[in-house]
Amino acid sequence: MKRIDSLILLVNSLSKAERKAFVMRCRGNAGDLTRKSYSFIYRLISDDHLCDGNTVKEQFLLRYPGGAFEVEVKYLYDKITETLMSLRPVKDITYSLLNDIGKARMFFERSLFEESFELTASVIEKARRLGLNEIVLMAQKLELEFFLSLDFPGISERELFEKHTLQRKTLKSISLITEHASLYNLLRQRMLHIGSIHTSEQQNIMHDLVMSEFYSFSAESEKSFELERNHRMFQASYLMETGDMEGALTVYSSLHRLFEENPGNPASTPIYHLSVLEGILRALRFARRYGDMEIFLEKVRAMAVKSSSDMKANILCLLFQYELVPHLDTGDFSSCRDIVARYRDILGGKESRLLSVRECELMLYLAIVELGLGNWKKVNRIIAQAMVNQNIKYLPMMRTVRLVRLMAYYELGEHDLLQYEARSILRSSGKFVFATERMMLRFLANSELPPMKRQRMAIWNKLSPVLDKLSADKYERKLLLHFDFTAWVETKLTGVPLSEVLARKSKPYV
């Protein structure tokens, strides 16, 4: 990514408080007052809302002919980064403790030995209480360096041995947590690579990871918050991907309680907590238990109130999705339209702050609402906008996005584009293809349905058992989670409105 593009994203991500801190920092630096050109670039992005790097460069050169645009961009980028880093200790206890470690070393270099030992001991105690083992280890190593440099003043051999024992214990905790994080990452990577645990053979591939994680966790007598968190997230992800939604829901609920019982722990970050709440909502949607969602949506709303602007945008996007879901899944598209209108201003202009997965989800749900309302040109336009983000090609959701695009081509009569996209899907699917994908590709390949209702119903009678089987398959249902493609096929063949088909099919699973 070009530096100017990174700068535009960085400026757009600034909160009101961060913008104020940056302006005050520049005013407080006398040298910056003489440099007007970099502040002009800042105003172009912040005040004039220019989002194209080439346009920013053109405006800059019009104002400062012959100016060193790249140099000024780098200077502005560095100044904003310095400002953000200076604010980190206030927001994050981790940065504050790391800053104290630096202070302790500075005190020691200036022969303020008592102060350096006191500060190091304080860091060790705070970091241990918060479960920040890496910082505990850094402070322990620094403390032992101090003792060594001063020839171990006032410390017996037994006390020195105890300090080394504590250091080894810290190392063991770090090693165990790292091992669990590694197993969780491998689990996620394999699931993304396979696409879904679809067969018993694929489930066996995961067996070694599951057993390794279970025995490793069981062997540890002292289980820290971070270790508990990693273990339960591993379990929940595995159960979710294998289709055991009730089991996943139980584990996610216990994770949620763990976070609520440890609000001050650094490992209890809002990002992790939000992922747990999202897991609960996803499991409830999978089971079609829409009535149970509200209590968890309230907790997400409470998180939004206390979050920074960039985090808040992603939380609001999640709220939008799961307020929409009960109406979307039941075919109540008029209510969906009202929810989209209500959130349009709230989410408007925040796309640059959304994570790639959130931005893709937002576009997908907007497209599905327009799909339900029959606005196929809008569907095509929204999906095209979503596909501009190159990062979404790595997301499992890409399968759903591309199928929706195929449906738009089908409805708009763009048969050449439909065939091109269908071939592209087959090439990029790799070894694994959902049965629903194969069914949709075959159905859409027939560009025109028979004109007679009797002929269409004959096709429906043959295809209906296949669609019922897909809808009942716990693995295929994961692809149908965002949109039930089988319902759309039924609508095309039987003539029954999509809203009625979805309403019929939206009863809770048993």
C-alpha positions as CSV (number, residue, x, y, z in Angstrom):
1,M,0.0,0.0,0.0
2,K,1.3,3.5,-0.9
3,R,2.2,5.7,2.1
4,I,-0.4,8.3,1.1
5,D,-3.1,5.6,1.1
6,S,-2.0,4.4,4.6
7,L,-2.0,8.1,5.7
8,I,-5.6,8.5,4.5
9,L,-6.7,5.4,6.4
10,L,-4.8,6.6,9.5
11,V,-6.3,10.1,9.5
12,N,-9.8,8.7,9.0
13,S,-9.4,6.4,11.9
14,L,-8.6,9.2,14.4
15,S,-11.2,9.9,17.1
16,K,-12.1,13.4,18.1
17,A,-9.8,13.3,21.1
18,E,-6.9,12.0,19.0
19,R,-7.4,14.7,16.4
20,K,-7.3,17.3,19.2
21,A,-4.2,15.8,20.7
22,F,-2.5,15.9,17.3
23,V,-3.3,19.5,16.7
24,M,-2.1,20.5,20.2
25,R,1.1,18.6,19.7
26,C,1.8,20.4,16.5
27,R,1.1,23.8,18.1
28,G,3.4,23.0,21.0
29,N,6.3,22.3,18.6
30,A,7.7,25.6,17.4
31,G,9.5,23.9,14.5
32,D,6.2,22.7,13.2
33,L,4.7,26.2,13.1
34,T,7.0,27.1,10.2
35,R,5.9,24.0,8.2
36,K,2.5,24.7,6.7
37,S,2.6,22.2,3.8
38,Y,2.2,19.0,5.9
39,S,-0.8,20.6,7.7
40,F,-2.4,21.4,4.4
41,I,-2.3,17.6,3.5
42,Y,-3.9,16.9,6.9
43,R,-6.7,19.3,6.2
44,L,-7.3,17.9,2.8
45,I,-7.9,14.5,4.3
46,S,-9.5,15.4,7.6
47,D,-11.6,18.5,6.6
48,D,-12.2,18.1,2.9
49,H,-12.6,14.3,3.2
50,L,-10.5,13.5,0.2
51,C,-10.0,9.7,0.0
52,D,-8.0,9.3,-3.2
53,G,-4.2,9.6,-2.9
54,N,-3.8,11.0,-6.4
55,T,-6.4,13.7,-5.8
56,V,-4.6,14.7,-2.6
57,K,-1.3,14.9,-4.5
58,E,-2.9,17.1,-7.2
59,Q,-4.3,19.5,-4.7
60,F,-1.1,19.7,-2.8
61,L,1.0,20.5,-6.0
62,L,-1.5,23.2,-7.0
63,R,-1.0,24.9,-3.6
64,Y,2.8,24.2,-3.4
65,P,4.2,23.8,-7.0
66,G,7.4,21.9,-6.8
67,G,6.8,20.8,-3.3
68,A,8.2,17.5,-1.9
69,F,4.8,15.7,-1.6
70,E,6.2,12.3,-0.5
71,V,8.5,13.9,2.1
72,E,5.6,15.8,3.6
73,V,3.4,12.7,3.6
74,K,6.0,10.8,5.5
75,Y,6.5,13.6,8.0
76,L,2.7,13.9,8.7
77,Y,2.5,10.1,9.0
78,D,5.3,10.0,11.5
79,K,3.8,12.9,13.5
80,I,0.4,11.2,13.8
81,T,2.0,7.9,14.7
82,E,4.0,9.6,17.5
83,T,0.9,11.3,18.8
84,L,-1.1,8.0,18.9
85,M,1.8,6.2,20.6
86,S,2.0,9.0,23.3
87,L,-1.6,8.4,24.1
88,R,-1.3,4.6,24.5
89,P,-0.1,4.5,28.1
90,V,-3.3,6.3,29.1
91,K,-5.5,3.8,27.3
92,D,-3.5,0.5,27.9
93,I,-2.0,-0.7,31.1
94,T,0.5,-2.8,29.0
95,Y,2.1,0.3,27.6
96,S,2.2,1.9,31.0
97,L,4.0,-1.1,32.5
98,L,6.5,-1.2,29.6
99,N,7.1,2.5,30.2
100,D,7.8,1.8,33.9
101,I,10.4,-0.8,32.9
102,G,12.1,1.8,30.8
103,K,12.0,4.2,33.7
104,A,13.5,1.6,36.0
105,R,16.5,1.1,33.7
106,M,16.9,4.9,33.4
107,F,16.9,5.2,37.2
108,F,19.5,2.5,37.5
109,E,21.8,4.1,35.0
110,R,21.7,7.3,37.1
111,S,22.6,5.4,40.3
112,L,19.0,5.7,41.7
113,F,19.2,2.1,42.7
114,E,16.5,2.1,45.4
115,E,14.0,3.7,43.0
116,S,14.8,1.2,40.2
117,F,14.3,-1.8,42.5
118,E,11.0,-0.4,43.8
119,L,9.7,0.3,40.4
120,T,10.7,-3.1,39.0
121,A,9.1,-4.9,42.0
122,S,5.9,-2.8,41.4
123,V,5.8,-3.8,37.7
124,I,6.2,-7.5,38.6
125,E,3.4,-7.4,41.1
126,K,1.0,-5.5,38.8
127,A,1.8,-7.6,35.7
128,R,1.5,-10.9,37.6
129,R,-1.9,-9.8,39.0
130,L,-3.1,-9.0,35.6
131,G,-1.7,-12.1,34.0
132,L,0.7,-10.2,31.7
133,N,3.4,-12.9,31.9
134,E,5.6,-11.5,29.1
135,I,6.0,-8.2,31.1
136,V,6.5,-10.2,34.3
137,L,9.4,-12.0,32.6
138,M,10.9,-8.8,31.3
139,A,10.8,-7.2,34.7
140,Q,12.2,-10.3,36.4
141,K,15.2,-10.4,34.0
142,L,15.8,-6.7,34.5
143,E,15.7,-7.1,38.3
144,L,18.3,-9.9,38.2
145,E,20.5,-7.8,35.9
146,F,20.4,-5.1,38.5
147,F,21.4,-7.5,41.3
148,L,24.2,-8.9,39.2
149,S,25.6,-5.4,38.3
150,L,25.7,-4.6,42.1
151,D,27.2,-7.9,43.1
152,F,23.9,-9.1,44.7
153,P,23.6,-6.6,47.6
154,G,21.4,-7.7,50.6
155,I,20.2,-10.9,48.9
156,S,20.9,-14.5,50.1
157,E,21.6,-17.5,47.9
158,R,18.2,-18.9,48.9
159,E,16.4,-15.7,47.9
160,L,18.3,-15.6,44.6
161,F,17.3,-19.2,43.9
162,E,13.6,-18.4,44.7
163,K,13.7,-15.5,42.2
164,H,15.1,-17.8,39.5
165,T,12.4,-20.4,40.4
166,L,9.7,-17.7,39.9
167,Q,11.3,-16.8,36.5
168,R,11.1,-20.4,35.4
169,K,7.5,-20.6,36.5
170,T,6.7,-17.5,34.4
171,L,8.5,-19.1,31.4
172,K,6.4,-22.2,31.8
173,S,3.2,-20.2,31.9
174,I,4.2,-18.3,28.7
175,S,5.1,-21.6,27.0
176,L,1.8,-23.2,27.9
177,I,-0.3,-20.2,26.7
178,T,1.7,-20.0,23.5
179,E,1.1,-23.7,22.9
180,H,-2.6,-23.3,23.3
181,A,-2.6,-20.2,21.1
182,S,-0.7,-22.2,18.5
183,L,-3.2,-25.1,18.6
184,Y,-6.1,-22.6,18.2
185,N,-4.4,-20.9,15.3
186,L,-3.8,-24.3,13.6
187,L,-7.5,-25.2,14.2
188,R,-8.7,-22.0,12.6
189,Q,-6.2,-22.3,9.7
190,R,-7.3,-25.9,8.9
191,M,-10.9,-25.0,9.1
192,L,-10.5,-22.1,6.7
193,H,-8.4,-24.2,4.4
194,I,-10.9,-27.1,4.3
195,G,-13.8,-24.7,4.2
196,S,-15.9,-26.8,6.6
197,I,-15.7,-30.0,8.5
198,H,-18.0,-31.8,6.2
199,T,-17.1,-35.5,6.4
200,S,-15.8,-38.0,9.0
201,E,-12.5,-38.0,7.2
202,Q,-12.2,-34.2,7.6
203,Q,-13.2,-34.5,11.2
204,N,-10.4,-37.0,11.8
205,I,-7.9,-34.4,10.5
206,M,-8.9,-32.2,13.5
207,H,-8.7,-35.1,16.0
208,D,-5.0,-34.7,16.8
209,L,-5.4,-31.0,17.5
210,V,-8.4,-31.6,19.7
211,M,-6.7,-34.3,21.8
212,S,-3.4,-32.3,22.1
213,E,-5.3,-29.3,23.3
214,F,-7.4,-31.3,25.8
215,Y,-4.4,-33.1,27.4
216,S,-2.3,-30.0,27.5
217,F,-5.0,-28.0,29.3
218,S,-5.8,-30.9,31.7
219,A,-2.2,-31.3,32.7
220,E,-1.9,-27.7,34.0
221,S,-2.8,-27.4,37.6
222,E,-2.8,-23.5,37.8
223,K,-5.1,-22.2,35.0
224,S,-4.8,-18.5,34.3
225,F,-7.5,-16.4,32.8
226,E,-5.8,-16.3,29.4
227,L,-5.3,-20.1,29.4
228,E,-9.0,-20.6,30.3
229,R,-10.0,-18.1,27.6
230,N,-7.9,-19.9,24.9
231,H,-9.1,-23.3,25.9
232,R,-12.8,-22.4,25.8
233,M,-12.4,-20.5,22.5
234,F,-10.8,-23.6,21.0
235,Q,-13.7,-25.7,22.2
236,A,-16.3,-23.3,21.0
237,S,-14.7,-22.9,17.5
238,Y,-14.4,-26.7,17.1
239,L,-18.0,-27.4,18.2
240,M,-19.3,-24.6,15.9
241,E,-17.5,-25.9,12.9
242,T,-18.6,-29.5,13.5
243,G,-22.2,-28.4,13.7
244,D,-22.8,-29.0,17.4
245,M,-24.4,-25.6,18.0
246,E,-25.9,-26.5,21.4
247,G,-22.5,-27.5,22.6
248,A,-20.9,-24.4,21.1
249,L,-23.6,-22.2,22.7
250,T,-22.9,-23.7,26.2
251,V,-19.1,-23.1,25.8
252,Y,-19.6,-19.5,24.5
253,S,-22.0,-18.8,27.4
254,S,-19.4,-20.0,29.9
255,L,-16.8,-17.8,28.1
256,H,-19.1,-14.8,28.4
257,R,-19.4,-15.4,32.2
258,L,-15.6,-15.7,32.4
259,F,-15.2,-12.3,30.8
260,E,-17.9,-10.7,33.0
261,E,-16.2,-12.0,36.1
262,N,-12.8,-10.6,35.1
263,P,-13.5,-7.2,33.7
264,G,-10.1,-5.7,34.6
265,N,-7.9,-8.4,33.1
266,P,-5.9,-7.3,30.1
267,A,-6.7,-10.6,28.3
268,S,-10.4,-9.7,28.7
269,T,-10.2,-7.2,25.9
270,P,-13.3,-5.8,24.2
271,I,-12.2,-7.5,20.9
272,Y,-12.2,-10.9,22.5
273,H,-15.4,-10.3,24.4
274,L,-17.1,-9.1,21.2
275,S,-16.1,-12.2,19.4
276,V,-17.6,-14.3,22.2
277,L,-20.9,-12.4,22.0
278,E,-20.9,-12.8,18.2
279,G,-20.3,-16.5,18.6
280,I,-23.4,-16.7,20.9
281,L,-25.5,-14.7,18.4
282,R,-24.3,-16.8,15.5
283,A,-25.1,-20.1,17.3
284,L,-28.6,-18.8,18.3
285,R,-29.2,-17.8,14.6
286,F,-28.0,-21.2,13.5
287,A,-30.6,-22.8,15.8
288,R,-33.2,-20.2,14.8
289,R,-33.7,-19.2,18.5
290,Y,-34.3,-15.5,17.6
291,G,-36.1,-14.8,20.8
292,D,-33.0,-15.5,22.9
293,M,-30.9,-12.9,21.0
294,E,-32.1,-9.8,22.7
295,I,-30.4,-10.2,26.0
296,F,-27.0,-10.6,24.2
297,L,-27.8,-7.7,21.8
298,E,-28.2,-5.5,24.9
299,K,-24.7,-6.5,26.1
300,V,-23.3,-5.6,22.7
301,R,-25.1,-2.2,22.8
302,A,-23.5,-1.6,26.3
303,M,-20.1,-2.3,24.8
304,A,-20.8,0.2,22.0
305,V,-21.4,3.0,24.5
306,K,-17.9,2.5,26.1
307,S,-15.9,1.9,22.9
308,S,-13.6,4.1,20.9
309,S,-15.0,5.4,17.5
310,D,-13.3,2.8,15.3
311,M,-14.3,-0.1,17.6
312,K,-17.8,1.4,17.9
313,A,-18.2,1.3,14.1
314,N,-17.6,-2.5,14.1
315,I,-19.9,-3.1,17.0
316,L,-22.7,-1.1,15.4
317,C,-22.2,-3.1,12.2
318,L,-22.6,-6.3,14.3
319,L,-25.7,-4.9,16.0
320,F,-27.2,-4.0,12.6
321,Q,-26.7,-7.5,11.3
322,Y,-28.3,-9.3,14.3
323,E,-31.2,-6.9,14.6
324,L,-31.8,-7.6,10.9
325,V,-31.4,-11.4,11.1
326,P,-34.8,-12.4,12.6
327,H,-36.6,-10.4,10.0
328,L,-34.3,-11.4,7.1
329,D,-34.5,-15.1,7.9
330,T,-38.3,-15.0,8.2
331,G,-38.8,-13.0,4.9
332,D,-40.1,-9.8,6.6
333,F,-38.3,-7.6,4.1
334,S,-40.4,-4.5,4.9
335,S,-39.1,-4.5,8.5
336,C,-35.6,-5.1,7.0
337,R,-35.9,-1.9,5.0
338,D,-36.9,0.0,8.1
339,I,-33.8,-1.3,10.0
340,V,-31.5,-0.4,7.1
341,A,-32.9,3.1,7.0
342,R,-32.4,3.5,10.8
343,Y,-28.8,2.4,10.6
344,R,-27.9,4.1,7.4
345,D,-26.9,7.4,9.1
346,I,-25.2,5.6,12.0
347,L,-23.0,3.5,9.8
348,G,-22.7,6.1,7.0
349,G,-19.1,7.2,6.3
350,K,-17.5,4.7,8.7
351,E,-16.7,2.0,6.2
352,S,-13.0,3.0,6.2
353,R,-12.9,2.0,9.9
354,L,-14.6,-1.3,9.5
355,L,-12.6,-4.5,9.5
356,S,-12.6,-6.3,6.2
357,V,-14.9,-9.0,7.4
358,R,-17.3,-6.4,8.9
359,E,-17.3,-4.4,5.7
360,C,-18.0,-7.5,3.6
361,E,-20.8,-8.6,5.9
362,L,-22.4,-5.1,5.8
363,M,-22.4,-5.1,2.0
364,L,-23.7,-8.7,1.9
365,Y,-26.7,-8.0,4.2
366,L,-27.6,-4.8,2.3
367,A,-27.5,-6.8,-0.9
368,I,-29.7,-9.5,0.5
369,V,-32.3,-7.0,1.7
370,E,-32.5,-5.5,-1.8
371,L,-32.7,-9.1,-3.2
372,G,-35.7,-9.7,-1.0
373,L,-37.3,-6.5,-2.3
374,G,-36.6,-7.4,-5.9
375,N,-34.1,-4.6,-6.6
376,W,-31.6,-6.7,-8.6
377,K,-29.7,-3.7,-10.1
378,K,-29.0,-2.5,-6.5
379,V,-27.9,-6.0,-5.5
380,N,-25.4,-6.1,-8.4
381,R,-24.1,-2.6,-7.5
382,I,-23.7,-3.4,-3.8
383,I,-21.9,-6.7,-4.5
384,A,-19.6,-5.0,-7.0
385,Q,-18.8,-2.4,-4.3
386,A,-18.0,-5.2,-1.9
387,M,-15.8,-7.0,-4.4
388,V,-13.5,-3.9,-4.6
389,N,-12.0,-4.9,-1.3
390,Q,-9.4,-7.5,-2.3
391,N,-9.1,-8.8,1.3
392,I,-12.5,-10.5,1.2
393,K,-11.3,-13.2,-1.2
394,Y,-9.7,-14.8,1.9
395,L,-13.0,-14.9,3.8
396,P,-15.3,-18.0,3.8
397,M,-18.1,-15.5,3.3
398,M,-16.8,-15.0,-0.2
399,R,-18.7,-18.1,-1.3
400,T,-22.0,-16.5,-0.4
401,V,-21.1,-13.1,-2.0
402,R,-20.2,-14.7,-5.3
403,L,-23.4,-16.8,-5.4
404,V,-25.5,-13.7,-4.8
405,R,-23.7,-12.0,-7.6
406,L,-24.5,-15.0,-9.9
407,M,-28.2,-14.7,-8.9
408,A,-28.1,-11.0,-9.8
409,Y,-26.6,-11.8,-13.2
410,Y,-29.3,-14.4,-13.7
411,E,-32.2,-12.1,-12.8
412,L,-30.8,-9.2,-15.0
413,G,-30.2,-11.5,-18.0
414,E,-26.5,-11.0,-18.0
415,H,-25.8,-14.6,-19.2
416,D,-22.3,-14.0,-20.5
417,L,-21.2,-12.5,-17.2
418,L,-23.0,-15.4,-15.4
419,Q,-21.1,-18.0,-17.3
420,Y,-17.8,-16.2,-16.7
421,E,-18.4,-15.9,-13.0
422,A,-19.5,-19.5,-12.7
423,R,-16.3,-20.7,-14.3
424,S,-14.3,-18.4,-12.0
425,I,-16.0,-19.9,-8.9
426,L,-15.2,-23.4,-10.0
427,R,-11.5,-22.5,-10.6
428,S,-11.1,-20.8,-7.2
429,S,-13.1,-23.3,-5.1
430,G,-10.1,-25.7,-4.8
431,K,-10.7,-29.2,-3.6
432,F,-13.8,-28.5,-1.6
433,V,-17.2,-27.4,-2.9
434,F,-20.4,-27.2,-0.9
435,A,-23.2,-29.3,-2.4
436,T,-25.4,-26.2,-2.3
437,E,-22.8,-24.4,-4.6
438,R,-22.9,-27.3,-7.1
439,M,-26.7,-27.2,-7.0
440,M,-26.8,-23.4,-7.6
441,L,-24.3,-23.5,-10.4
442,R,-26.3,-26.2,-12.2
443,F,-29.6,-24.4,-11.7
444,L,-28.2,-21.0,-12.9
445,A,-26.5,-22.6,-15.9
446,N,-30.0,-23.1,-17.3
447,S,-30.5,-19.5,-18.3
448,E,-34.2,-19.8,-18.9
449,L,-36.9,-21.8,-17.1
450,P,-39.7,-23.6,-19.0
451,P,-42.5,-21.2,-19.7
452,M,-45.3,-23.6,-18.5
453,K,-46.0,-23.9,-14.8
454,R,-46.6,-27.6,-15.3
455,Q,-43.0,-28.1,-16.6
456,R,-41.5,-26.0,-13.8
457,M,-43.4,-28.0,-11.2
458,A,-42.1,-31.2,-12.7
459,I,-38.5,-29.9,-12.2
460,W,-39.5,-28.9,-8.7
461,N,-40.8,-32.3,-7.8
462,K,-37.4,-33.8,-8.8
463,L,-35.4,-31.2,-7.1
464,S,-37.4,-30.8,-3.9
465,P,-35.9,-33.9,-2.1
466,V,-32.4,-32.6,-2.9
467,L,-33.2,-29.2,-1.4
468,D,-34.8,-30.7,1.7
469,K,-31.6,-32.7,2.2
470,L,-29.4,-29.7,1.8
471,S,-31.5,-27.7,4.3
472,A,-31.3,-30.5,6.9
473,D,-27.5,-31.0,6.5
474,K,-25.8,-29.4,9.4
475,Y,-22.7,-28.7,7.3
476,E,-24.5,-27.2,4.3
477,R,-26.6,-25.0,6.7
478,K,-23.4,-23.0,7.4
479,L,-23.4,-21.8,3.8
480,L,-27.2,-21.2,4.0
481,L,-26.7,-19.2,7.2
482,H,-26.4,-15.8,5.5
483,F,-29.1,-16.6,2.9
484,D,-31.2,-19.7,2.1
485,F,-30.4,-20.3,-1.5
486,T,-32.8,-23.3,-1.5
487,A,-35.7,-21.0,-0.7
488,W,-34.9,-18.8,-3.7
489,V,-34.7,-21.9,-6.0
490,E,-38.1,-23.0,-4.7
491,T,-39.5,-19.5,-5.4
492,K,-38.3,-19.6,-9.0
493,L,-39.8,-23.0,-9.7
494,T,-43.1,-22.8,-7.8
495,G,-43.9,-19.1,-8.0
496,V,-44.5,-18.8,-4.3
497,P,-43.1,-15.5,-3.0
498,L,-39.7,-15.6,-1.3
499,S,-41.1,-14.1,1.8
500,E,-43.6,-16.9,2.2
501,V,-41.1,-19.6,1.6
502,L,-38.6,-18.1,4.1
503,A,-41.4,-17.7,6.7
504,R,-42.3,-21.4,6.3
505,K,-38.7,-22.5,6.6
506,S,-37.8,-20.4,9.6
507,K,-39.1,-22.6,12.4
508,P,-36.4,-23.6,15.0
509,Y,-34.4,-26.6,14.2
510,V,-34.9,-29.7,16.4
